[in-house]
Amino acid sequence: MLLQITIKYLIGSACQAKATAISKATHIAILDPFERDVINLEPTRDDVVQCVSKGKSQIFDCKNHIRVIQSIQNGDRLYVCGTHAHNPKDYVIYSNLTHLPRSEYVIGVGSGIAKCPYDPLDNSTAIYVEEGNPEDLPGLYSGTNAEFTKADTVIFRTDCIIQQQNVWSTNLSVHSNMTPNGWTVKPNFVGSFDIGEYVYFFFRETAVEYINCGKAVYSRIARVCKKDIGGKNLLAHNWATYLKARLNCSISGEFPFYFNEIQSVYQLPSDKSRFYATFTTSTNGLIGSAVCSFHINEVQAAFNGKFKEQSSSNSAWLPVLNSRVPEPRPGTCVNDTSICPTLYFYYKRDLVFTKLVVDKIRIDILNQEYTVYYVGTNLGRIYKSESLSKLLDIFDVAPNEAIQVMGISQARKSLYVATDHRIKQIDLAMCNRRYDNCFRCVRDPYCGWDKEANTCRPYELDLLQDVANETSDICDSSVLKKKIIVTYGQSVHLGCFVKIPEDKGRYEIKYSPTKYIETTERGLVVVSVNEADGGRYDCHLGGSLLCSYNITVDAHSNDYQKIYSDWCHEFEKYKTAMKSWEKKQAQCSSRQNFSNQHPNDVFRKNNV
C-alpha cells in the first residue's frame, strides 16, 4: 500500500513538526533523516466497511489520517489522534513509536471525537497543555469539527487526568458549542498557542457582525482561560471566559484593502510575544496574499477594548457602553468561573501565500538582529524575505504541489518543508549555492561576501554584509569590470548574469531593436558599434553596481575593416529593402488576381 505523508511534526530535541499520514505514523529521526520507526495504526476492516457505507471513498477518506501528534510527559510519550475512517480515535504511545503495555492504559483515550476531525481535509488545531489547567493537570485543547455532518464545530478541552499509582482518573471537560449567538460560525482553524494564563486559537469564520450587509469571512483570534471550569446549569459545559477579536491585516488608506482570510500562523519558540501569519483575499475577488505580525500587547489591548452587541436581528453591531460592562470584566481569569456574575452578559456579547515560519539571526558583537520569513505557497514555492519587504530568494521546492507544513530546526540549521507527497530539508545558510555575486550575498543575514576568494560564505565578522542596504558601493571592489576592444561595425554582447528573484538590472539607455537589445539573461547587445558607442557601460540594480564594461572602438588601425564593414552594412540594408519590396509586390499581385476573379469587377482585362 502506498503511504502518503504530510509532515506536521518533526520529532526530536531540536524541533517539532506535525505529521499527517495515511494508516501509519512515521518517526523522522533528527540525527539521521533516513532512519524511520513505524507504528501501524490502520483502521479495522469493519471500520472501513462502515465508512464506505456512509458514502466515503475507500481509497482516501476511509484511511486513518493522523491529524494530531503532541509530545507529552517530557517527551517520553506521544499523544496521537487520527480520522480513523471517519470515526476519530486517539492514542498514547511511546515516543519511539511502540504501544504502551496494558498496565499503563490511559483512561479517556480511545475516542478522538472533538479532538481531531472526521474529514482528513478539514482544518483543525490542537495543543497539549501541561500546566495551568484546573488542579494543574494536563489536558488537550482542540479546535475541530465534532460531528460527522460538520454541524458542530467546537473549541474543546479534554478531561484533565492525573496518574496515581499507574491509575488514571478523569477530572473535567468544558467546550464551546455552536449557538445562534455566533461563538464560532463555520470556523476554519489554523493554529493554537499556550501563553501565560490563556490558550489562544486562530481561525477564519463567517462574520456575524457583517451579516446585515451581506456575507464576509473575517480572521479571528480567540482565547480561553486555562483555569476555566465552565458555568452553572445550562452553561456547565461551556466556556465562561471565551473571547474573540478580529485580526486586521490590511493595506491602510481612505479605503483599506483587507486580506480577510488567515491561512497559517507561526510563533518563534524563543519569542512568545509575537505572532506571524499569512492572509489571503477572498477567492471570489482579486487574488492577493500578505504576511502580517501581531504583538501580544496588541492582542491584549483588543481583548480589553469595547465589546459589540446586536440588540435585534435587524440591528447593526454596535459598541457596548463601558457603564454596562459588569465586573469582573468578561474573559478575565478568576478562581471559580462557575460563580462568575458576568456569564449572562458574556454569553450574548462574545465579539470584542499558505504556510509561514520565521527565524531570527542575532549578531551580538554588532548588536544586530534580523528577522527572516519563509512563506510557502500553493504552487510549491517558498519566498524568503527579510523584514517583510525585501525579497531575498525563491525556492522551487515542489512545483505545483501545495506546501502543507514548514518547520525550522535550530540544531540542524535547516528548514523542513512538506507537501502531500514529499519532505525536503533545506539549509538555512545556502550562501555559495544560491548567490554567485556580492550584490545578493550581502543582503542575506545568513551570509557574507569574501572579497579575497570572490565567493559567498556563512557570515563571519571579516566578511562584507549590508542587510539594510545602507552602503550602495559595498560591492564595487568585487564588481565584474572588463575592458573590451571592438572593431568598427562589430556587435558586442555585455553579459551581466546575476540570479535575482524578480527585479531586473538596468542600463540607463533606451533600448532599440536596431541598436541596443536586452537579452533574456539581462545582458546588453550593442549592434554595429561605431565611434559614438565607445565608453563605459554600467549595470545597476537599486543603486548598486552589478557589472561594468569599458568599450574601446578601434576605428583606425584596420581602416579596411571599417570600409568593408560599411559596405556590408549598406548591403544588408539593400537586401532588407529588396525583401520588403518583393513582399509588397507579392501582396499587390495577390490582390490583382483576386480582383480578376470577382464576378462584379468593373474592369476588364484586355486580351493580347
C-alpha positions in Angstrom: 0.0 0.0 0.0 1.3 3.4 -0.9 1.9 5.5 2.2 1.1 9.2 1.7 2.6 11.5 4.3 2.3 15.2 5.1 4.8 16.1 7.8 3.4 18.3 10.6 5.6 17.3 13.4 9.3 16.6 13.2 10.1 14.7 16.4 13.4 15.4 18.2 15.0 17.6 20.7 15.6 20.4 18.2 12.2 20.9 16.6 8.6 19.7 16.3 6.5 19.4 13.2 3.1 17.8 12.6 2.6 14.7 10.5 -0.4 13.6 8.7 0.0 10.1 7.4 -2.4 7.6 6.0 -2.6 4.5 8.2 0.9 4.9 9.7 2.6 7.5 11.9 6.2 8.0 10.8 9.0 9.0 13.2 11.7 11.0 11.5 15.0 10.9 13.3 16.7 14.3 13.5 20.2 12.8 13.6 19.6 10.6 10.5 16.7 11.6 8.3 16.9 8.2 6.5 16.1 6.2 9.7 12.4 5.6 10.3 10.4 4.0 13.1 6.9 3.0 12.1 3.8 2.1 14.1 0.7 0.6 12.4 -2.5 2.5 13.2 -4.7 1.2 10.4 -8.5 1.1 10.9 -10.0 -2.4 11.1 -11.8 -3.9 8.1 -15.2 -3.4 9.8 -14.3 0.3 10.3 -13.6 0.6 6.6 -16.8 -1.1 5.6 -18.8 1.1 7.8 -17.0 4.2 6.4 -17.7 3.2 2.8 -21.4 2.5 3.7 -21.6 6.2 4.6 -20.6 7.2 1.1 -16.9 7.9 1.7 -14.0 6.9 -0.5 -12.2 3.7 0.5 -9.0 4.9 -1.2 -8.7 8.2 0.7 -11.5 9.0 3.2 -11.6 5.6 4.9 -7.9 5.6 5.9 -6.5 6.8 9.2 -5.1 10.3 8.6 -3.1 11.3 11.6 -4.0 14.9 12.4 -2.6 15.5 15.9 0.8 14.5 17.3 1.8 16.1 20.6 4.8 15.3 22.8 3.7 14.7 26.4 5.4 13.8 29.7 8.7 15.4 29.0 8.9 13.8 25.5 8.6 10.2 26.7 5.2 9.7 25.1 3.2 11.0 22.2 -0.5 11.8 22.1 -1.8 10.9 18.6 -5.2 11.4 17.1 -6.4 10.3 13.6 -9.5 10.4 11.5 -9.7 6.6 11.6 -12.1 6.0 8.6 -14.3 9.0 9.6 -14.6 7.8 13.2 -11.8 9.7 15.0 -9.7 7.8 17.5 -6.8 8.8 19.7 -3.8 7.0 21.2 -1.0 7.5 23.7 2.2 5.7 22.6 5.9 5.8 23.4 8.0 8.4 21.6 9.9 5.5 19.8 6.6 4.6 18.2 5.8 1.5 20.3 2.5 0.7 22.1 2.0 1.1 25.8 1.5 -2.1 27.8 -2.0 -2.7 29.1 -0.9 -1.9 32.6 -0.4 1.7 31.5 -3.7 2.1 29.8 -4.8 5.8 29.8 -8.4 6.4 30.8 -10.3 8.7 28.4 -8.2 7.8 25.4 -9.9 5.9 22.6 -12.5 8.2 21.1 -11.0 11.1 19.2 -14.3 13.0 18.7 -13.8 16.7 19.3 -10.0 16.2 19.4 -9.4 15.8 15.7 -11.7 15.9 12.7 -13.7 13.2 10.9 -12.7 14.5 7.5 -9.0 14.5 6.6 -9.4 17.6 4.5 -10.9 19.7 7.4 -8.8 22.4 9.0 -8.2 21.8 12.7 -5.7 22.6 15.5 -4.7 21.1 18.8 -2.2 21.8 21.6 -1.3 19.8 24.7 -1.1 22.0 27.8 0.8 20.5 30.7 0.4 23.3 33.3 -2.1 26.0 34.3 -5.2 23.9 34.0 -7.6 23.2 36.9 -5.7 21.4 39.6 -2.7 22.0 37.4 -3.5 18.8 35.4 -2.5 18.2 31.8 -5.1 18.4 29.0 -5.5 18.7 25.3 -7.1 21.9 23.8 -8.5 21.5 20.3 -10.5 23.3 17.6 -12.2 21.0 15.1 -15.5 19.6 13.8 -17.1 17.3 16.4 -19.8 15.8 14.2 -19.9 13.6 11.1 -22.0 16.1 9.1 -19.8 19.0 10.3 -22.8 20.6 12.1 -21.0 21.1 15.3 -17.6 22.8 15.5 -16.0 23.1 18.9 -13.2 24.7 20.8 -12.7 21.8 23.3 -10.6 20.8 26.3 -10.4 17.1 27.1 -10.9 15.6 30.5 -8.0 16.6 32.8 -6.3 13.5 34.1 -3.9 12.5 36.9 -1.9 9.4 37.4 -1.8 7.9 40.9 0.0 4.6 41.2 -0.5 3.9 37.5 -4.2 4.5 37.7 -5.6 7.4 35.6 -8.8 9.2 36.7 -10.9 11.7 34.8 -11.4 15.2 36.1 -13.4 17.7 34.0 -14.2 19.0 30.5 -15.7 22.1 29.0 -16.2 23.2 25.5 -17.7 26.0 23.3 -20.6 24.9 21.2 -22.4 26.3 18.2 -25.1 28.7 19.2 -27.2 31.4 17.5 -25.1 34.0 19.2 -22.2 33.2 17.0 -19.4 31.8 19.3 -18.0 30.2 16.2 -19.6 30.3 12.7 -18.3 27.8 10.3 -14.7 28.3 11.5 -11.5 27.0 9.8 -8.9 26.7 12.5 -5.2 27.3 11.6 -3.3 27.3 14.9 -3.3 27.4 18.7 -0.8 28.5 21.4 -0.3 28.3 25.1 0.8 31.7 26.6 0.5 32.6 30.3 -3.0 32.2 31.7 -4.6 31.6 28.3 -4.8 29.3 25.3 -5.2 31.3 22.0 -6.9 30.0 18.9 -6.5 31.4 15.3 -9.2 30.8 12.7 -11.3 32.3 10.0 -15.1 32.3 10.0 -18.3 33.9 8.6 -18.6 37.3 10.2 -21.8 37.7 12.1 -21.3 41.4 12.6 -21.4 41.8 8.8 -24.4 39.6 8.1 -26.8 42.5 7.6 -24.6 43.8 4.8 -24.0 40.5 3.0 -21.6 37.7 3.7 -18.0 38.0 4.5 -15.2 36.0 6.1 -13.1 37.5 8.9 -10.0 36.3 10.6 -10.2 35.8 14.4 -8.1 35.3 17.4 -9.9 33.7 20.4 -8.8 32.9 23.9 -9.9 30.9 26.9 -8.5 30.8 30.5 -6.8 27.6 31.3 -8.4 27.7 34.7 -11.9 27.9 33.2 -14.2 25.2 34.7 -17.4 26.4 32.9 -20.5 27.9 34.3 -23.5 26.5 36.1 -26.7 24.7 35.0 -27.1 25.2 31.2 -23.6 26.7 30.9 -22.0 23.9 32.9 -20.1 22.5 29.9 -19.4 25.8 28.1 -16.5 28.2 28.3 -17.1 31.0 30.7 -14.0 33.0 29.6 -14.2 32.7 25.8 -13.5 35.9 23.9 -12.7 36.5 20.3 -11.5 39.6 18.3 -10.9 40.3 14.6 -7.5 40.1 13.2 -6.9 43.1 10.8 -4.4 42.5 8.1 -4.8 45.3 5.5 -3.2 48.0 3.4 -4.2 51.2 5.1 -5.8 54.2 3.4 -9.1 56.0 3.0 -10.5 52.7 1.7 -8.4 50.0 3.3 -7.6 46.8 1.2 -8.3 43.8 3.5 -6.7 40.4 3.5 -9.5 38.8 5.4 -8.7 35.1 5.4 -6.0 33.8 7.6 -4.2 30.7 6.2 -1.5 29.9 8.7 0.1 31.3 11.9 3.6 30.9 13.4 5.3 31.8 16.6 9.1 31.7 17.3 9.8 29.1 20.0 12.2 31.6 21.6 9.8 34.6 21.5 6.2 34.2 22.5 5.5 37.9 22.3 4.6 38.0 18.6 2.5 36.0 16.1 3.3 35.9 12.4 0.5 34.9 10.0 -0.3 34.6 6.3 -3.5 36.0 4.9 -5.3 35.9 1.6 -8.1 37.8 -0.1 -11.5 36.1 -0.8 -11.4 33.5 -3.5 -14.2 35.4 -5.3 -12.3 38.7 -5.6 -8.9 39.9 -6.5 -6.3 37.3 -5.6 -3.7 38.6 -3.1 -1.6 37.4 -0.2 0.1 39.1 2.7 2.1 38.5 5.8 1.2 40.3 9.0 2.6 40.2 12.5 0.8 40.9 15.8 2.4 41.6 19.2 0.8 40.0 22.2 0.3 43.5 23.7 -1.8 44.5 20.7 -3.8 41.3 21.1 -4.4 42.0 24.8 -5.4 45.6 24.0 -8.0 44.3 21.6 -9.4 41.9 24.2 -9.5 44.8 26.7 -11.3 47.0 24.2 -15.0 47.6 23.6 -17.5 44.8 23.3 -20.0 44.7 20.4 -23.6 43.7 20.6 -26.6 43.4 18.3 -29.9 44.5 20.0 -32.1 42.7 17.5 -31.6 40.6 14.4 -32.2 43.7 12.2 -29.8 45.9 14.1 -26.2 46.7 13.3 -23.5 45.5 15.7 -22.6 48.5 17.9 -20.1 49.1 20.8 -21.3 48.4 24.3 -21.1 51.3 26.8 -18.4 50.9 29.5 -21.1 51.5 32.1 -22.9 48.4 31.0 -19.9 46.1 31.2 -20.0 44.1 34.5 -17.2 43.4 36.9 -15.1 41.3 36.8 -14.7 42.0 33.1 -15.9 39.1 30.9 -13.0 37.0 29.8 -11.0 37.7 33.0 -9.3 34.6 34.6 -10.8 34.0 38.1 -10.5 31.2 40.6 -14.0 29.8 40.0 -15.8 30.6 36.8 -18.9 28.7 37.7 -20.0 31.5 40.1 -19.0 34.4 37.8 -21.8 37.0 37.7 -20.9 38.1 34.2 -21.9 34.9 32.4 -25.2 36.1 31.0 -23.7 39.3 29.6 -20.9 37.3 28.2 -23.0 34.6 26.6 -24.8 37.2 24.5 -21.8 39.5 23.7 -18.7 37.5 22.8 -17.5 39.6 19.9 -14.9 42.0 21.1 0.9 33.0 0.3 -0.2 29.2 2.6 2.3 28.5 5.4 4.8 30.5 7.3 7.8 30.1 9.5 10.1 32.7 10.9 13.8 32.8 12.0 15.8 35.4 13.9 19.5 35.9 13.5 21.3 37.7 16.3 24.9 39.1 15.8 25.8 40.1 19.4 29.1 41.8 18.6 27.4 44.2 16.2 24.2 44.4 18.3 22.2 43.5 15.3 19.1 41.3 15.0 17.4 40.3 11.7 14.1 38.5 11.1 13.8 36.2 8.1 10.5 35.0 6.8 9.9 31.8 4.8 6.4 31.8 3.2 5.1 28.7 1.4 2.6 28.8 -1.5 0.1 26.5 -3.1 2.4 26.1 -6.1 5.3 24.6 -4.2 7.4 27.8 -3.9 9.0 29.3 -0.8 9.6 33.0 -0.7 12.5 34.0 1.6 12.4 37.6 2.7 13.9 39.9 5.4 11.8 42.5 7.3 8.8 41.5 5.2 9.6 43.9 2.3 12.9 42.6 0.9 12.8 39.5 -1.2 16.0 37.5 -0.8 15.3 34.3 -2.7 12.7 32.0 -4.2 12.9 28.2 -3.8 11.1 25.9 -6.2 10.6 23.1 -3.7 7.8 21.0 -5.3 6.4 22.6 -8.5 2.6 22.6 -8.5 2.3 21.0 -5.1 0.9 23.0 -2.2 3.2 23.5 0.8 1.4 21.9 3.7 3.8 22.4 6.6 7.1 24.0 7.3 9.3 23.9 10.4 12.8 25.1 11.4 15.4 23.1 13.3 17.9 25.4 15.0 20.0 22.4 16.0 20.5 21.4 12.3 20.2 24.9 10.9 17.6 23.6 8.4 14.2 24.4 7.1 11.9 21.3 6.7 9.2 21.5 4.1 6.4 19.0 3.4 3.8 18.5 0.7 1.3 15.7 0.4 4.0 13.6 -1.4 7.4 14.6 -0.3 9.5 16.1 2.5 12.6 18.3 1.9 15.3 19.6 4.0 16.8 23.0 3.1 19.9 24.6 4.7 19.1 28.0 6.2 22.5 29.3 5.0 22.8 28.3 1.4 25.3 31.0 0.6 27.6 29.8 -2.2 24.9 27.5 -3.6 22.4 30.4 -4.1 24.5 33.5 -4.5 27.1 33.9 -7.2 27.6 37.6 -6.7 28.4 40.1 -4.0 25.2 42.1 -4.5 22.8 39.4 -3.4 25.1 37.8 -0.9 25.5 40.8 1.3 21.7 41.3 1.6 21.2 37.8 3.2 21.6 37.9 7.0 23.0 34.4 7.0 25.8 35.2 4.5 28.8 37.4 3.8 30.9 38.1 0.8 34.6 37.1 0.9 36.2 39.6 -1.5 39.5 37.8 -1.4 38.1 34.5 -2.5 35.3 36.2 -4.5 32.7 33.9 -3.0 29.7 33.9 -0.6 30.1 32.2 2.7 28.2 31.9 6.1 28.6 35.2 7.8 31.7 36.0 9.9 33.0 39.4 11.1 35.6 39.8 8.4 33.1 39.3 5.5 31.1 42.0 3.7 27.5 42.3 4.7 24.8 45.0 4.2 21.4 43.6 5.0 19.9 47.1 5.5 21.2 48.2 2.1 22.8 51.3 3.6 26.1 51.2 1.7 25.4 51.2 -2.1 29.1 50.9 -3.1 29.9 48.0 -0.7 30.4 45.6 -3.6 32.2 47.9 -6.0 35.5 46.3 -5.3 34.0 42.9 -6.2 32.1 44.0 -9.3 33.0 42.4 -12.7 34.9 45.1 -14.6 36.1 44.4 -18.1 37.8 46.3 -20.9 36.8 45.3 -24.4 38.3 46.4 -27.7 36.0 46.1 -30.7 36.3 47.0 -34.3 34.0 49.3 -36.2 30.7 47.7 -37.2 31.1 44.8 -34.8 28.2 43.8 -32.5 29.2 43.1 -28.9 27.4 41.3 -26.0 27.9 42.7 -22.5 26.9 39.9 -20.1 25.7 40.6 -16.6 24.1 37.4 -15.5 23.0 37.7 -11.9 20.4 35.3 -10.4 17.9 37.7 -9.0 14.4 36.6 -7.8 12.3 39.2 -9.6 13.9 42.6 -10.1 15.8 43.4 -13.3 19.1 45.1 -13.6 19.1 48.1 -15.9 21.4 50.1 -18.2 20.5 53.8 -18.3 19.9 53.7 -22.1 17.0 53.5 -24.4 16.5 50.0 -25.8 16.1 49.8 -29.6 15.9 46.7 -31.8 18.4 48.2 -34.3 20.9 49.4 -31.7 20.5 48.2 -28.1 19.0 44.9 -27.3 18.4 43.4 -23.8 18.9 39.7 -23.6 16.7 37.3 -21.6 19.6 36.9 -19.1 19.6 40.7 -18.6 22.7 41.3 -20.7 23.1 44.0 -23.3 23.9 43.7 -27.0 25.3 46.8 -28.8 24.6 46.4 -32.6 27.0 47.7 -35.2 29.4 49.6 -33.0 30.8 53.0 -34.1 33.0 55.6 -32.5 30.0 57.1 -30.6 29.4 53.8 -28.8 32.7 53.8 -27.0 32.9 54.4 -23.3 31.8 52.9 -20.0 28.7 50.7 -19.6 27.4 50.1 -16.0 24.5 47.9 -15.0 22.8 48.9 -11.8 20.1 47.5 -9.5 18.6 49.5 -6.7 21.5 51.9 -6.8 24.1 49.2 -6.6 26.6 48.4 -9.3 26.4 44.9 -10.7 28.7 44.9 -13.8 30.9 47.4 -15.6 32.4 47.4 -19.1 34.7 49.8 -20.9 34.4 49.6 -24.6 37.1 51.0 -26.9 36.3 51.2 -30.6 39.4 50.6 -32.8 38.4 52.7 -35.8 41.8 53.5 -37.3 44.2 50.5 -37.1 42.2 48.5 -39.6 40.6 51.0 -42.0 39.9 48.3 -44.5 37.7 46.6 -42.0 35.8 49.8 -41.5 35.3 50.2 -45.2 34.3 46.5 -45.5 32.0 46.8 -42.6 30.4 49.9 -44.0 29.9 48.1 -47.3 28.4 45.1 -45.5 26.1 47.3 -43.5 24.9 49.1 -46.7 24.5 45.7 -48.5 22.4 44.4 -45.6 20.2 47.5 -45.8 19.8 46.9 -49.5 18.9 43.2 -49.0 16.3 44.2 -46.4 14.8 46.8 -48.7 14.8 44.3 -51.6 12.9 41.7 -49.5 10.4 44.3 -48.4 9.8 45.4 -52.0 9.4 41.8 -53.1 6.9 41.2 -50.3 4.8 44.2 -51.3 4.9 43.1 -54.9 3.6 39.7 -54.0 0.8 41.2 -52.0 -0.2 43.5 -54.8 -0.2 40.6 -57.3 -2.3 38.5 -55.0 -4.9 41.3 -54.7 -5.0 41.8 -58.5 -5.5 38.1 -59.1 -8.4 38.0 -56.6 -9.9 41.1 -58.3 -9.8 39.5 -61.8 -11.8 36.5 -60.5 -14.6 38.7 -58.9 -17.9 38.5 -60.9 -18.8 42.1 -60.2 -15.4 43.5 -61.3 -16.0 46.7 -63.3 -12.5 46.4 -65.0 -11.9 44.0 -67.8 -8.6 42.6 -68.8 -7.7 43.3 -72.4 -6.8 40.2 -74.4 -3.5 40.4 -76.1 
